[in-house]
Amino acid sequence: MELTIVGDVVVGGWPRQVADGSAAPGQPAFGLLAGGDVVIGNLEVPLTSRGERAEKLVAMRAPAAGAMELASMGFDIVSLAMNHAMDYGVQGMRDTVASLDEAGVAHAGFGETRVEATSPAILDVGGQTLAFLSLCSALPLGFNATADRPGIAPLRVRQWFEFDTGFLEETPATPPYVHSAAHEPDVVSAEAAIRDAKARHDVVVVALHWGVPFPYLPSAQGPLADYQRPVAHRLIDAGADVVIGHHPHCLHPVEFYESGVILYSTGNFVFDWCDGWNPDSMVVPADTHPYAPYRPVLMRGAWYESAVFRVEVGNGAPPRLRLDPFELDSDSQPVLPRPEVAARILQGVEQGSREIDPAVCIDARGHVSRRSTELAVNSLGDGQRNTAE
C-alpha cells in the first residue's frame, strides 16, 4: 500500500492554476498527489460560515466548498485534531464533518465524545484496510473532547522550565530550557486504540499535531520537543505503521523505528488566504511585536520548502520512504521546485534525521534508507553529503 502524505492544508476556494504539463520549476505541484493508493493531509482550517469565533490570536475558517476542493485535489482522508479545529466552535466542526462526508473525504480526530474523537477512520484499499487516527498535542484550552463534550482527540503535554540563575546573571534574557512529557493517561489511551486497530486492520496510521512552530523554537532546544520521540516510539510499539507529524510548518527529521516510520513534521502543502488568515489580519503594530515572526513577509525559507512523503507499508515488509520536494510560492501555493531548492530540502531532512539516527541517508531522488551503523558513524565527519547505495 503506497501512502501519499502531506502536511498542513488550508483551502480557501481559490481558482486553481492548471499546470502546462512542462514540469518546469514554478509550475503547480498538485500533480505530486497522484500515483499512490491513499492521499493523506492535515486539514488546518474548519470549513464553515457559522459558529462563534474563539478568543485566540489566529482563528481561521474557510468555505464549506473547500471539502469538494480537497476531493478534487485527490485527498482521501484528512486529520481534524489540530489547534484550529474549534476556531468556530462545535458548530464549525459539525459543518466541516458534514462537508467532508458529502465530498467523500474521510476524516478522524473530531467527535461528539472523546470515544468518537479517538476512533479511527477506516479505508478499504485494494482489499486491505487502513485505520487512521488523529490526535492533537497543540491543544487550546477547552478544545479537547470529553465523555460529555464534543471536541478533538487529545494527547496532552506537561511542561516545566529549567534555568541556571548564575548563567542568567551573566547572560540575561536567555530563555529557559523547556522540558516536556506527554500526559500518561492520554498516551495509554492512544496505545489501546492503536492495538485495537492493529488487531482488526492491515495498516495503522496515526496523525499527531504537535511540536513547536519554527519561529518560536530556540535553536538550542530544537527541532524536537522532549516528549515527541518517546511518544512516537510508544505508538509504533503499540502497532502503528506510520506516525505523521504536523504543526511546526516546516520539515523535521524522519526516523525508521522498529517496524514503523516516523515523519516528525511534514511541513505545509497549500495555505490559502481565508477568513482569519489574510494579509490584513497578519499585520502587527511593529516588527518588535512578539508575534511579528509569524507574518508571512517575515517567514524564513522553512515555511516555503516542503515535500510530499511517499510511504510503502503492509504485507509484513519494512516501510519504504521517498520524498518529492516542492516549494510554496508567495501565496503559499505548491509549485515544482528549482533544482537547487530541491537538493537543499533533501539535504536538510537528511542532516536533521542523522542527528537522531546517523544511519539515515537520502539520495538525489529522495529515497530514504539506512546504512550500516559502522558506515554511518565513519561518514559523519567526512564533510560529504550521503547518498543511498
N, C-alpha and C positions, 0 to 999 in steps of 0.2 A: 504494500500500500504506500503510495507516494503522497505525502502531505506537502502542500504549498502554504507556507506560513509567512505572514507579515505582521507588523506591529500596529501602531495606533492609526485608526481610520476615522476621519471626520468628513461626512458628506454634507454638502450644502445646497444641492440642487443645481449646481453649475452645469452648463452645457460642456460636455467633454470634448477636448480636442482629439481628432482622429489622426493617428499616425499615417504617414505617407508610404509606409512599407519599406523605407530605405534603411531602417535600423541604424540611423545616424545618431550620434550624440545629440541630446536635446530633444529628441522625438519622444512622445508619450510612451511610458513604460508599462501601461496597463496590460499589455500583452504578456508580460512576465508571469501573470497569474495563470496562464494557460498551460496545459500539458500534464498536470498531475491528476490525482484522484479526488482530493479534497482540498478546498481553499479555506484557510482559517485566518481570521483577523480579529483585532480588538476594536469594537465599536466604542469610540471615545466620546460619544455625544448621545443624549436621548433624542428620539425622533418624535417631536410633539409640538403642538401650538397651544397647549393648555398647561395647567399646573401653576403653582406659586414658586417664584424664584427663591432659591436657597440663599441664605446670608453667607456668602463666601466670596473670595477675591475674584475668581473666574467662574461664572455659571453659564453654561452653554446649552443651546438646543438647536436642532435642525429640523427641517420639514419632514413630515411623515413619508413623503415621497422618496426620501433617502433610502428607504428599505428596498424599493424597486431598483434604485441606482446601485446598491450593493449587489443585488441579484444580477443586474446586467454586467457588472464587472466580473462576475464569476464566483462570488463568495458563497460558500455552502453553509458555513457556521461562524458565529461571532461570539466573543465573550462579552458579558454585560457587567460583571463585577469589577467596577472601576470607580475612581473618585469623582467622576462627573455624572454617574448613573442617576442620582437622585437630585440633580440640579434643579429640576422642576417637579420634585416630589414623586409620590407614588403614582399620581395620575400620569405624569410624564413617562414613567416606565411602563405603565399599563398600555399607553398608546404605542410605545416603542415595540413592545411584545406583539401587539395586535398587527402593527405594520409589517414586522418581520414575518409573522405567521402568514399573512396574506401574500407576501412576496416569495414565500418558500425558502426563507433563510433561517436555518436552525440557530438556536441560542441557548446559553446556560449562564447562570450566575445571579439571576433575579428571581424572586418568588414571593408569594403571599405569606409564606412562613419560612423559617430557616431550613426546614427539611426540603421544601421545594427549591429554595435558592441553591442549596448544596447538591441537589440531584443532578446527575449527568444528562446531557442530551445525547441521544443515540442516533447514529447514522449507519445505514446499510451501504457498504462499499464493495460492490462486486462479490457478494456472498459472504464477506466478512463484516463484522460490526465494530464500530468505533464509539467509545464512550468519551465524552468531552465534558470536563468540569471546569468551572471558572470561580476563582477566589480572589479576594482583594485584601491587601495589607495597607494600601494607601487609603485609609478609611475615615472620611469626615464623620464627625460626631452625629450619631443617630441614623446613619445610612445603612447599618447592618440589620439584616433580618433577624427576628427572634421567633420564639414559639407562637407569638400572637401579633407580630408586627411585620408588614411587608418590608422588603429591603434586599440587599445584596449579600452574597455569601462571604463571611469574614474569615480572614486569617490574621488576627490582630498581633501587634508587636509591642513589646515592652521595651523601654529605653532608659538609659541613665548616662550620666556625664562624668568624665574624669578630667581633672585639671591639676596641674602642679603649681602651687602658689609661688614657689621660688622662681620657677620659669616664667610665670606671668609677670612677676615684678621686673624681670629682665627684658621680657618681650610682651609688653602689654597689648591687649586686644586680640591675642591669639585665640582662635576658637577652641573650645574643649573637644576632647575625643568623645564621640558618641558611641556608646555600646548599645547593642540591641539583641533581643532574643524573642523568638516567636512565643505567643501565648499558648502554653502547652495544651489546654483543652481544645483549642482550635486545630492544632496540629493532629492531635489524636482523632478528632472528628474527621479531618481530611483523610487521614490514613485509613480509617474504617470505610469511608466512602470509596476510596480507590481500591481497597482489597475486594470490596463487594463488586465493583465494576469489573475488575480483572477476572473475577470468577465467572462472570457472565458474558464477557465480550473479548474480542481478539486483541484490540488495541485500546489503550487508555492514554488520553492526552489531558494534561492539566495546564490551564492558563492562570498565571499569577500576576496581578497588578501590584507591583512592589518596587523597592529600590528608591534611589534619590535622583531626581532630575539633575542633569549635568550643571546647570548654572549655580546650584546650591551646594555642590559636593566639594569639600576641601580635598585637594589632590592627595594629601597625606592620608586620607581616610577612604579613598576610592579604589576601584569603582563600585565595589560591592559592600553593602552594609553587613555587619557581623551576622545577622540572622539568616542571610539568604542561602549560603551554601549548605548549612546544616538542614534547613527546611527542604531544599531541593533534593538532597541525598535521602532524606527520610521518605519523601514522596516517591522517589524511584524505588527505594527498598520496599515500599508498600505495594508496588505493582505498576506505577506509571511508566509508560514507554517514553514519553516526551514531556518535558516541563517547558512552557513558553512564558517568558517574562516580558513585561512592558510597563511603561510609566516614565522611565527616565528620558524618553525622547531622543535616544541615541543608541548606538550599538555597544553592547557589553560582551564579555567573553562567552565562549561556548565551552562545554565540558562533556566529555564522554564519562559516564559513571555507571559502573556495573553493566547492566543490560539496557541502560537508557541514555538519553542525550538531554542536556540542559541548555537552553538558549536564554541566557540571563536577561538580555534586553534586546528586543527585535526592532527598536527604532520606530520611525514613522513610515507610513506608506503614502497616505494622502491626508492633507489637513486643510480642508476648505474653510474660507471665511464663513461665519454663521452668526446667529444671534448670540452675543456674548463673547465671540471671538472674531474681532474685526479690527481694522487699523485704528478706528476711533477709540474702541474700548481698551486697546492695549497702550494708549498714550498715558504716561505717568508724568507728574509735575516736573521731575528733573532726573538726570541720569544718576543722581545720588540716591534716589528713592530705593528702598530695599528690594523692590521687585523690578527695578529697571532692567536687570539682565534678562528678564523673561520676554521683553519686547522682541518681536521678530527681527527688527532692524539691528538689534544688538546681539542676536544669537550667533554663536560661533558655528563653524562648519559641522559640528556634531549633529545638529538638528537636520541638516541638509544632506547628509551622507548616510545611506541606509542600504538594505539588502533584502532580497527575497530568500527565505530559507527553505530548501527542499530536503525533506527528511523521508527516507525509505525505512519503513518499520514493518514488523509482522513476520509470520512463518518461522518464528524462532531464531531468526538471523539477527546479528548485531545491527544497530541502526547505522544508516549511511547518511551523510550530510553534505550538502553542497550549497554555496552561497552565490546568488546572482546580484552583484552590486547595482545600485541605481542612485541617482541624485534627485533631490527635490529642487524645483525652480523657485523663483522669488515669491510665488504664490503657494508654495508647498505642494505642488503637483509633481508626481513621479515622472522622471524623464530618464532616458537612457544615458549612461554616464560617459564622460570623457575618459579616454584610456588611462590617463594619469590619476584620475579620481578613483576609478575602479580599482587600480592597483593599490592606492592608498587605503581604500576601505578594507580590502582583503588583508593588507599588511597590518592595519590597526587591530582587526579582530584577532589575527594570529598572535600578535605581540601581547595583547591583553589576555588571551587564552593561555599563553605559555607561562604567564605569571601564576596561573592556577595549576597547569599541567605542562611541564616543559616538553612533553612528547607531542603536543598538538602541532600540526603543520597544515598550511593551506596552500595549494598550488595555484598557478596563474589562472586556472579555470574555475577556481572556487571550491574544489573538492577538499574536504576536511578529513584528515586522518591522524593517526598516532604513530610515531616512530617508536622503535625500541627505546627503552629508558636510557640505555648506555649511549646510543647515538644522540638522543635528545640532550642529555646532560653535556656531552662533549661539544655539541654545536652551539651551546648558549653563548660562548664568548667569541665565536668566530666572526661576528660582525656581518654575517651574510643572512639574507632572508631565506627561510627554509621553504623547500617545496616537497610535496609528497612524491614518492618514487613510484 
